[in-house]
Amino acid sequence: MLFSRALLILVVLPYLTSGTTTRILSNHDNKLGPEPCAVICSGTTGKGRTDWDKWDDNTIYHYVNLAGCHFTTTPTITTSLNVAARSEAISGTSQVAYASKYGFRVYLHGFHDRAEDLTEKFAEDRDFSVNWLAIGFDC
């Protein structure tokens, strides 16, 4: 009985896990890896856990660490901003900068008529966080 269950698992398991294929047609480095090495890695910086830094009078940024994804080249990255309120006056919410296989920065540009309002404290008080999706190669 135990042997037949183990055999069933060995026969069925490949069919259960083989349905997903990730294909990358192009990337920033023009270095495509083999298809089995294509991976999707995603996450969020988390509400109440995102430390923002000041860039200039009208801009803050946050660095997102991708080390846990084990990319071998710079992945393609998509972001969105999660906010509690007053997001309509912020721009740059999808601006990915300094992207590498290790991480990237997201810059937020603030209220054009009241630049002094966009501060690290403002973002942290309103639980600004970054949702991200990175697609690349891990071998």
Backbone torsions as a table, in degrees:
resi	resn	phi	psi	omega
1	MET	NA	-48.6	179.1
2	LEU	-63.3	-40.4	179.2
3	PHE	-62.9	-41.1	-178.5
4	SER	-68.1	-35.1	176.3
5	ARG	-67.5	-42.5	178.8
6	ALA	-63.3	-41.6	178.6
7	LEU	-64.6	-41.3	178.0
8	LEU	-61.2	-43.2	178.2
9	ILE	-62.4	-43.4	-180.0
10	LEU	-65.2	-32.8	-179.1
11	VAL	-80.3	-40.2	-174.2
12	VAL	-85.2	-33.3	-174.3
13	LEU	-54.0	-45.9	179.5
14	PRO	-59.0	-33.6	179.3
15	TYR	-72.3	-30.5	179.3
16	LEU	-74.5	-29.2	-174.9
17	THR	-105.0	-2.7	-174.7
18	SER	-96.2	2.4	-175.9
19	GLY	-77.9	-14.6	-176.2
20	THR	-103.6	126.4	177.2
21	THR	-128.0	132.5	174.4
22	THR	-110.2	124.0	178.1
23	ARG	-118.5	130.8	176.3
24	ILE	-112.1	119.1	-176.2
25	LEU	-89.1	-27.1	177.0
26	SER	-160.0	158.6	175.5
27	ASN	-148.6	177.3	-174.5
28	HIS	-67.4	-32.7	-175.9
29	ASP	-88.6	-5.5	-174.2
30	ASN	54.0	33.8	178.3
31	LYS	-124.5	89.6	-179.7
32	LEU	-84.9	135.4	177.9
33	GLY	-94.6	177.1	177.1
34	PRO	-66.9	148.1	-175.4
35	GLU	-52.6	-39.5	-180.0
36	PRO	-64.9	-14.0	-179.0
37	CYS	-92.3	-3.0	179.3
38	ALA	-73.4	127.6	-177.7
39	VAL	-134.1	153.8	172.7
40	ILE	-112.8	127.3	179.2
41	CYS	-127.3	131.9	-177.5
42	SER	-141.1	165.6	177.7
43	GLY	-179.1	-173.1	175.7
44	THR	-141.6	148.9	176.3
45	THR	-76.9	-17.2	172.5
46	GLY	88.3	132.6	175.8
47	LYS	-62.2	132.1	178.6
48	GLY	77.8	1.0	-179.5
49	ARG	-124.2	9.3	-175.7
50	THR	-101.2	116.8	178.2
51	ASP	-91.6	117.0	179.4
52	TRP	-96.3	147.8	177.5
53	ASP	-121.1	149.1	179.3
54	LYS	-81.8	132.1	175.0
55	TRP	-101.1	-50.9	175.1
56	ASP	-152.6	-167.1	-174.5
57	ASP	-62.6	-20.8	-175.0
58	ASN	-124.3	10.1	-171.4
59	THR	-141.5	137.2	170.5
60	ILE	-123.1	163.1	178.8
61	TYR	-147.4	163.8	174.9
62	HIS	-138.7	137.6	176.7
63	TYR	-93.3	129.3	177.5
64	VAL	-106.8	123.0	-178.1
65	ASN	-88.2	124.5	179.5
66	LEU	-106.3	11.4	-174.4
67	ALA	-55.1	-35.7	-178.9
68	GLY	-68.1	-13.2	179.4
69	CYS	-83.2	-19.3	178.2
70	HIS	59.3	39.7	178.0
71	PHE	-68.7	147.1	176.8
72	THR	-99.6	-16.5	175.3
73	THR	-137.6	172.9	178.2
74	THR	-67.1	122.7	180.0
75	PRO	-79.8	168.0	169.6
76	THR	-85.5	128.6	-170.9
77	ILE	-122.2	134.8	174.3
78	THR	-123.6	138.8	-179.3
79	THR	-131.8	160.9	168.0
80	SER	-143.4	157.2	-178.9
81	LEU	-104.8	131.7	176.3
82	ASN	-104.6	123.2	-177.8
83	VAL	-135.7	157.2	177.7
84	ALA	-86.0	-34.8	-177.0
85	ALA	-165.4	161.0	170.6
86	ARG	61.6	42.9	-179.3
87	SER	-89.5	-15.0	-174.4
88	GLU	-65.1	-19.9	-177.6
89	ALA	-98.9	7.3	-177.9
90	ILE	-105.4	138.4	176.9
91	SER	-121.4	168.3	179.9
92	GLY	81.4	16.9	-173.2
93	THR	-67.8	-14.0	176.8
94	SER	-115.9	14.3	-176.3
95	GLN	-77.5	108.4	176.4
96	VAL	-95.8	128.9	-179.1
97	ALA	-134.9	155.4	178.9
98	TYR	52.7	40.0	-178.8
99	ALA	-69.7	138.9	174.2
100	SER	-149.9	178.8	177.6
101	LYS	-68.0	-12.1	-178.0
102	TYR	-97.6	-22.6	-178.3
103	GLY	166.0	-171.5	-179.2
104	PHE	-160.7	166.9	174.0
105	ARG	-111.6	148.1	170.7
106	VAL	-116.8	126.2	179.4
107	TYR	-105.8	138.1	174.1
108	LEU	-117.4	129.4	178.0
109	HIS	-106.5	132.2	-167.7
110	GLY	-91.6	-167.2	-174.7
111	PHE	-57.0	110.8	-172.3
112	HIS	-60.9	-29.9	179.2
113	ASP	-90.8	-12.1	-179.9
114	ARG	-143.4	67.9	-174.1
115	ALA	-58.4	-29.5	-177.2
116	GLU	-68.2	-14.2	-178.5
117	ASP	-74.3	-26.6	-177.7
118	LEU	-89.3	96.8	179.6
119	THR	-124.6	170.2	176.5
120	GLU	-59.0	-42.1	-179.3
121	LYS	-64.0	-41.9	178.3
122	PHE	-57.1	-47.8	-178.6
123	ALA	-66.3	-41.5	-178.4
124	GLU	-70.7	-37.3	177.9
125	ASP	-65.1	-27.0	-178.8
126	ARG	-103.7	15.6	175.6
127	ASP	56.3	39.2	174.6
128	PHE	-62.0	133.8	174.6
129	SER	-145.1	162.2	-176.5
130	VAL	-111.4	125.0	170.5
131	ASN	-96.3	136.8	-176.6
132	TRP	-142.0	153.7	178.0
133	LEU	-137.3	124.4	-179.8
134	ALA	-124.0	133.0	-179.0
135	ILE	-123.8	123.1	-177.5
136	GLY	-163.8	-157.6	-177.5
137	PHE	-116.9	142.8	177.5
138	ASP	-114.3	11.2	172.6
139	CYS	-156.7	NA	NA
